[in-house]
Each structure stands twice: as structure tokens, then as C-alpha cells.
Amino acid sequence: MSNIYDGGFVTVTQVGFTAATGAASANSAIPTDSAGNLPRYIRVSGINECYVKIGGASVAATANDVLIQPADSLIMTVNGQPKIAYIQGTAAGKVNVVPLENV
């Protein structure tokens, strides 16, 4: 299997989480896959503009990190990092993170 996401079909077998974004950065554990491991990829979406960053236990997001546009999503590589940080753009919103399998 290729290490490159080709835009094809993916499988979601585990629930993710939805968290409120705020003016200060917050972080959460990346949800595990059906085998209990960190997934290779996650799908991140937001209902408002937000910024995200994947990293270690103390990761923090800023307005200079990856932008998720309102009602848009992004497939991100986890690279073995256990946490995802998020911060609001211009208004508070929500970010949704779901582990992907078979990619």
C-alpha cells in the first residue's frame, strides 16, 4: 500500500471527537484506530475558521498553523504524534477529528 493518500476511498471505523475552539490554544489526544493504535491519517474539519497543529504532549496551535476553512476538511498525516492542537480564527467554533483506516 502506498504511503500517499490518493483521494480514494477511506474507512472510518472508530469515533473521533468534536471540540470547541477558543481564543487560547487547546489540544486533545488523537483518536485511535480499530486496533487501538494511532492512525496514519486523520480527517480534520471545522464549522468556523480554525487553525490546527499535530505534535507532542504540549503542542499548541497559533494563527500561523494549518488553516481549516469554515465547513471544509483536510486529511492530515499523524506521523506518530499523539496530540492535535486547535485555536479559533475570528470566532469560536468547533473542530472535528476522525481517525482514518485503509489509506
Backbone as numpy.savetxt, mean C-alpha at the origin, in Angstrom:
# Nx Ny Nz CAx CAy CAz Cx Cy Cz
8.05 -17.87 -13.12 7.21 -16.69 -13.12 8.10 -15.44 -13.12
7.72 -14.46 -13.85 8.45 -13.21 -13.96 8.34 -12.40 -12.67
9.34 -11.60 -12.37 9.27 -10.69 -11.24 8.65 -9.36 -11.62
8.18 -9.24 -12.84 7.60 -7.99 -13.31 6.10 -8.13 -13.42
5.37 -7.21 -12.80 3.92 -7.20 -12.93 3.58 -6.75 -14.33
2.83 -7.58 -15.07 2.57 -7.27 -16.48 1.16 -6.73 -16.72
0.44 -6.39 -15.66 -0.90 -5.85 -15.83 -1.95 -6.93 -16.04
-1.56 -8.20 -15.92 -2.49 -9.30 -16.10 -3.33 -9.51 -14.86
-3.90 -10.70 -14.76 -4.77 -11.01 -13.64 -3.97 -11.23 -12.37
-4.53 -10.84 -11.25 -3.94 -11.06 -9.95 -4.97 -11.74 -9.07
-4.53 -12.31 -7.97 -5.43 -12.98 -7.04 -5.38 -12.28 -5.69
-6.54 -12.03 -5.14 -6.65 -11.49 -3.79 -7.37 -12.53 -2.96
-6.67 -13.13 -2.00 -7.27 -14.17 -1.16 -7.36 -13.75 0.30
-6.66 -12.71 0.67 -6.65 -12.24 2.05 -7.20 -10.82 2.10
-7.78 -10.48 3.23 -8.27 -9.11 3.40 -7.10 -8.19 3.67
-7.27 -6.96 3.28 -6.28 -5.93 3.56 -6.76 -5.08 4.71
-6.49 -3.79 4.63 -7.00 -2.86 5.64 -7.27 -1.51 4.99
-8.12 -0.75 5.64 -8.39 0.62 5.26 -8.09 1.48 6.47
-7.30 2.53 6.28 -6.92 3.40 7.38 -7.18 4.85 7.01
-7.55 5.64 8.01 -7.74 7.07 7.80 -6.38 7.74 7.67
-6.28 8.68 6.73 -5.05 9.47 6.58 -5.23 10.77 7.34
-4.15 11.31 7.82 -4.20 12.56 8.57 -3.04 13.46 8.20
-2.95 14.59 8.89 -1.89 15.56 8.61 -0.52 15.06 9.04
-0.49 14.11 9.97 0.77 13.49 10.40 0.87 12.10 9.80
2.06 11.68 9.49 2.27 10.35 8.94 1.91 9.28 9.96
1.33 8.20 9.47 1.05 7.02 10.29 1.51 5.81 9.48
1.72 4.68 10.13 2.08 3.49 9.38 1.35 2.28 9.93
1.24 1.27 9.11 0.58 0.00 9.46 1.39 -1.14 8.89
1.19 -2.31 9.49 1.83 -3.52 8.97 1.21 -3.88 7.62
2.04 -4.28 6.68 1.54 -4.76 5.39 0.85 -6.09 5.63
-0.38 -6.26 5.14 -1.09 -7.51 5.36 -0.39 -8.69 4.69
-0.47 -9.85 5.32 0.20 -11.03 4.79 -0.65 -11.75 3.75
0.00 -12.62 2.98 -0.70 -13.41 1.97 -1.33 -14.65 2.62
-1.91 -15.53 1.83 -2.61 -16.69 2.37 -1.69 -17.68 3.07
-0.38 -17.62 2.81 0.58 -18.48 3.49 1.15 -17.83 4.75
0.69 -16.62 5.06 1.18 -15.92 6.25 2.48 -15.17 6.04
2.89 -15.01 4.79 4.13 -14.30 4.45 3.83 -12.91 3.92
4.84 -12.06 3.94 4.69 -10.76 3.27 4.48 -11.04 1.78
3.54 -10.36 1.15 3.34 -10.56 -0.28 4.46 -9.88 -1.06
4.62 -10.28 -2.31 5.60 -9.60 -3.17 5.07 -8.24 -3.61
3.75 -8.16 -3.80 3.11 -6.93 -4.28 1.87 -6.63 -3.45
1.53 -5.33 -3.38 0.29 -4.89 -2.77 -0.39 -3.91 -3.72
-1.69 -3.81 -3.58 -2.46 -2.79 -4.31 -2.84 -1.74 -3.29
-2.49 -0.48 -3.57 -2.77 0.63 -2.67 -3.70 1.59 -3.41
-4.79 1.97 -2.76 -5.73 2.92 -3.36 -6.14 3.95 -2.32
-6.65 5.07 -2.79 -7.08 6.13 -1.88 -8.36 6.79 -2.36
-9.16 7.28 -1.40 -10.36 8.01 -1.80 -10.08 9.50 -1.95
-8.99 9.95 -1.36 -8.50 11.32 -1.51 -7.02 11.25 -1.85
-6.47 12.36 -2.26 -5.03 12.44 -2.51 -4.27 12.04 -1.24
-3.34 11.10 -1.37 -2.49 10.72 -0.24 -1.13 10.31 -0.77
-0.18 10.21 0.14 1.19 9.84 -0.20 1.57 8.63 0.64
2.28 7.68 0.03 2.64 6.45 0.73 4.11 6.13 0.55
4.63 5.33 1.49 6.03 4.90 1.44 6.13 3.55 2.15
6.81 2.60 1.53 7.03 1.29 2.12 8.39 1.28 2.79
8.47 0.66 3.99 9.75 0.62 4.68 9.72 -0.22 5.94
10.67 0.05 6.81 10.81 -0.68 8.07 9.87 -0.19 9.14
10.14 -0.60 10.37 9.24 -0.34 11.49 8.95 1.14 11.73
9.89 2.01 11.45 9.69 3.43 11.74 9.47 4.27 10.48
9.04 3.65 9.39 8.85 4.37 8.14 7.80 5.48 8.32
8.07 6.62 7.70 7.15 7.76 7.73 7.00 8.31 6.31
5.80 8.70 5.96 5.52 9.26 4.64 5.51 10.78 4.70
5.90 11.40 3.59 5.83 12.85 3.44 5.15 13.16 2.11
4.89 14.42 1.87 4.29 14.85 0.61 5.26 14.71 -0.56
6.46 14.21 -0.33 7.44 13.96 -1.40 7.52 12.50 -1.79
6.66 11.65 -1.19 6.68 10.22 -1.48 5.68 9.90 -2.59
5.34 8.63 -2.77 4.50 8.18 -3.88 3.08 8.73 -3.73
2.64 9.44 -4.75 1.30 10.04 -4.75 0.27 9.03 -5.23
-0.81 8.88 -4.47 -1.99 8.13 -4.90 -3.07 9.17 -5.14
-3.52 9.27 -6.37 -4.55 10.25 -6.73 -5.91 9.80 -6.20
-6.86 10.70 -6.03 -8.20 10.32 -5.57 -8.81 9.25 -6.48
-9.39 8.23 -5.85 -10.07 7.13 -6.55 -9.17 6.40 -7.53
-7.87 6.38 -7.27 -6.92 5.69 -8.14 -6.18 4.64 -7.30
-5.44 3.77 -7.98 -4.68 2.76 -7.25 -3.34 2.53 -7.92
-2.47 1.85 -7.18 -1.12 1.58 -7.65 -0.71 0.20 -7.12
-0.07 -0.59 -7.97 0.53 -1.86 -7.55 1.96 -1.54 -7.14
2.33 -1.90 -5.90 3.66 -1.60 -5.38 4.39 -2.88 -4.99
5.68 -2.92 -5.20 6.53 -4.01 -4.77 6.87 -3.82 -3.29
6.74 -4.87 -2.50 6.98 -4.78 -1.07 8.47 -4.91 -0.74
9.22 -5.74 -1.48 10.67 -5.93 -1.26 11.01 -6.31 0.17
10.16 -7.13 0.81 10.46 -7.62 2.14 10.28 -6.62 3.27
9.78 -5.45 2.97 9.58 -4.43 4.01 8.24 -4.66 4.71
8.18 -4.54 6.04 6.99 -4.92 6.78 5.91 -3.85 6.95
6.21 -2.59 6.64 5.26 -1.51 6.95 5.00 -0.63 5.73
3.83 0.02 5.75 3.51 1.06 4.77 3.07 2.29 5.56
3.65 3.44 5.21 3.29 4.70 5.85 2.42 5.50 4.89
1.57 6.35 5.44 0.64 7.14 4.63 0.37 8.47 5.32
0.11 9.48 4.50 -0.21 10.82 4.99 -1.18 11.45 4.01
-2.05 12.30 4.50 -3.03 12.95 3.63 -2.37 13.96 2.71
-3.06 14.27 1.61 -2.66 15.36 0.73 -3.29 16.63 1.25
-4.25 17.17 0.51 -4.89 18.42 0.92 -6.02 18.23 1.91
-6.59 17.04 1.99 -7.69 16.78 2.92 -7.56 15.37 3.46
-8.11 15.16 4.64 -8.10 13.81 5.22 -8.87 12.86 4.32
-8.45 11.62 4.28 -9.12 10.63 3.45 -8.88 9.25 4.01
-8.88 8.27 3.12 -8.61 6.89 3.52 -7.70 6.26 2.49
-6.86 5.33 2.97 -5.99 4.54 2.10 -6.35 3.08 2.34
-6.38 2.31 1.26 -6.70 0.89 1.32 -5.51 0.11 0.80
-5.08 -0.92 1.54 -3.93 -1.74 1.17 -4.36 -3.21 1.15
-4.13 -3.91 0.02 -4.53 -5.30 -0.14 -3.35 -6.10 -0.66
-3.05 -7.28 -0.04 -1.97 -8.12 -0.55 -2.40 -8.84 -1.83
-1.46 -9.00 -2.77 -1.74 -9.67 -4.03 -0.96 -10.98 -4.11
-1.53 -11.96 -4.78 -0.85 -13.23 -5.00 -0.89 -13.57 -6.48
-0.07 -14.53 -6.88 -0.01 -15.01 -8.27 0.46 -13.93 -9.24
1.33 -13.06 -8.80 1.91 -12.06 -9.70 3.41 -12.25 -9.74
